[in-house]
Amino acid sequence: MKLIKAHWYLLVAVAVAVALQLYSTQCAPGITYDSNQYLASAKSFAKNYTLLHADDTPHIDHVPLYSLILSLLGEHRLQLSKYLNTVCLVSILWSFIYLCRQTLPSYVSKILFALSLGIATPLQLIHHFIWSEPLFVALIGWLMVLLYKYQRQPQARYYWAMIVVSFIMCLQRNPGIFLVAGITLSLWFFTKTGFWRTVLYGVLAVSGWVIWTLVGMQIAKEGLHPAAYNIFGNILVKQNLDHYLNAVSAWFIPVTVPLWVRGGGFIVGILVVFWWMKKRKLKLDNFTLMLLVVAIVYIVFLQLTERISFHETERYAAVVFPLLWGVFFQVYYTISQSFSSTKQWLMNILLVLWLSYPLLRTAKNIHLWQKRACQPTYIRQQTNDPKMIFYNETNKDKK
């Protein structure tokens, strides 16, 4: 009973999140073009130990880990993949709520963080579809827990564990190397890790990705290896900042608000918060700054890759949602401590009222995804339509 009493909000957050995810995938998980690529390569590997797309071309535009894992699920991998996503969702919630419990002194803030993370649209989005993001974010969660422990106690076991998890993470998704870059900077600036030890972490963490990319270059018939092209092909040519501003600001301000108002208000809000904290001489702890650095480096590096659609931006931004959500609550708690107890309670009430927005947004999306997935011809249509993209209320590209 003591265990349940101490962790009740974690249990509630997990129960709500899993219920929403399983309801949205009740009939089938979501399918996109990338989903077809993963399923086809998994089927190919299970059959003849080669990673091939449905058209028999090599599966080298994505790193191999997710396809290999799907290949282990057997012929029913289409349905079983949603349960793999469920496991990843539980892991993500555990790791980031654990970090919240360690870093947020306020009991109310801990509860609100846990419950709001459980109902968050970005997490539900990536766990509805057959995408590599769920396991990717789960690995990030484990990595952030190790980073937190290493920052508190710089022991060798945490350091080497970070290298192993980072190595696996980079074989799950190409942008893992961006997160490694952010973690490398964080180790250098916010821990006592020496220069060469920091460099060693970065080199070993991305070594598997580098080997896979070099092998892919030998397989590719012409041009740049697709995985390398996705990372470096359009560097400094076409950025996605408008799309990321659209996606990230939608976490805080209703998407029905025009982007120029929502984005402008979001940026002004951040500047006002920084100004207020500087005026009151309020500071964030080093681990919160590490989370912020990792998320910002990831988003900045994504600006240097190929121009992508707004819909793709939503899932890419969702990768660092738990990190930025944690930063948001740390900032909220730090600012609230500068007010009287009466004003703190008022702020908490306003925060609870505001959290009705992400709750309603998630409820709307979950219903839409479930309805779409339960259409009789869904599986047949989606697995044969290479141009299919996911559906939610932000499908209208905001101007």
RANOR-V902425 format. One record per backbone hydrogen bond with DSSP energy under -0.5 kcal/mol. CO is the residue of the C=O (numbers start at 1). NH is the residue of the N-H. If there is no record, write none. Layout:
CO	NH
CO	NH
This chain:
1	5
2	6
3	7
5	8
7	11
8	12
9	13
10	14
11	15
12	16
13	17
14	18
15	19
16	20
17	21
18	22
19	23
20	24
21	25
23	26
30	130
32	36
33	37
34	38
35	39
36	40
37	41
38	42
39	43
40	44
41	45
42	46
43	47
44	48
44	50
45	49
50	52
51	59
53	56
57	53
58	60
60	227
64	68
65	69
66	70
67	71
68	72
69	72
70	73
71	74
73	76
74	77
76	79
76	80
77	81
79	82
79	83
80	83
80	84
81	85
82	86
83	87
84	88
85	89
86	90
87	91
88	92
89	93
90	94
91	95
92	96
93	97
94	98
95	99
96	100
97	101
98	102
99	103
100	104
103	105
106	110
107	111
108	112
109	113
110	114
111	115
112	116
113	117
114	118
115	119
117	120
120	124
121	125
122	126
123	127
124	128
125	128
125	129
128	30
129	131
132	136
133	137
134	138
135	139
136	140
137	141
138	142
139	143
140	144
141	145
142	146
143	147
144	148
145	149
146	150
147	151
148	152
149	153
153	155
155	158
155	159
156	160
157	161
158	162
159	163
160	164
161	165
162	166
163	167
164	168
165	169
166	170
167	171
168	171
169	172
169	173
171	65
173	176
174	177
175	178
175	179
176	180
177	181
178	182
179	183
180	184
181	185
182	186
183	187
184	188
185	189
186	190
187	191
187	193
194	198
195	199
196	200
197	201
198	202
199	203
200	204
201	205
202	206
203	207
204	207
204	208
206	210
207	211
208	212
209	213
210	214
211	215
212	216
213	217
214	218
215	219
216	220
225	229
226	230
227	231
228	232
228	233
229	233
230	306
232	235
234	237
234	238
240	244
241	245
242	246
243	247
244	248
245	249
246	250
248	251
249	252
249	253
254	257
258	261
258	262
259	263
259	264
260	264
261	265
262	266
263	267
264	268
265	269
266	270
267	271
268	272
269	273
270	274
271	275
272	276
273	277
274	278
275	279
276	280
277	282
278	281
285	289
286	290
287	291
288	292
289	293
290	294
291	295
292	296
293	297
294	298
295	299
296	300
297	301
298	302
299	303
300	303
301	304
302	305
309	313
310	314
311	315
312	316
313	317
314	318
315	319
316	319
317	320
318	321
318	322
320	324
321	325
322	326
323	327
324	328
325	329
326	330
327	331
328	332
329	333
330	334
331	335
332	336
333	337
335	338
336	339
340	344
341	345
342	346
343	347
344	348
345	349
346	350
347	351
348	352
349	353
350	354
351	355
353	356
354	357
354	358
355	359
356	360
357	361
358	362
359	363
360	364
361	365
362	366
363	367
364	368
365	369
366	370
367	371
368	372
369	373
370	374
372	375
375	378
377	381
378	382
379	383
381	384
382	385
384	386
385	388
388	33
392	395
395	397
396	398
